[in-house]
Amino acid sequence: MKPIYRLSLKDKIKILHSLFPEEIPKYISYLKNCAVETIDDSEEIARGWGNNVIQHGYWTFLADRTFDCLRRYGDSFNHCGKLFAKRLFKDRVCLFTLHTLMQYVETEDCPPKFALAVRLLIEL
């Protein structure tokens, strides 16, 4: 196995999926809720968006792409780490999914061990 600092994001996510398969459905539920909120509350979010690196319209586009992906693959993400990593943590959509993953680990719903693993794998 490669050292952590040499692993791609996709590889790190596959490892996370294999270590914590029971936590993936909870994160996916959180991700889906974030995507729906971003899409549904787009106008309200736009008013408070301010000066960000990513424009609000693009952020909403990423949320929409994420939601489409979640709808298309459904429960398959819970069982297949390769699919989970490839579809949700690759290309442009990973900006939204990675952001929500880092938000999820800050919530009370996230188990401490899962949060620690995410920080170890992602922040290195």
GIDA-V336893 format. One line per field, one symbol per residue. burial: I if it has 16 or more other ideal C-beta (glycine too) atoms within 10 Angstrom, else O. Layout:
burial->???
//
This chain:
burial->OOOOOOIOOIIIIIIIIOOIOOIIOIIIOIIOOIIOOIOOOIOOIOOOOOOOOOOIOOIIIIIIIIIOIIOOIOOOIIOIIOOIIOIIIOOOIIOIIIOIIOOIIOOOOIOOOIIOIIOOIIOO
//
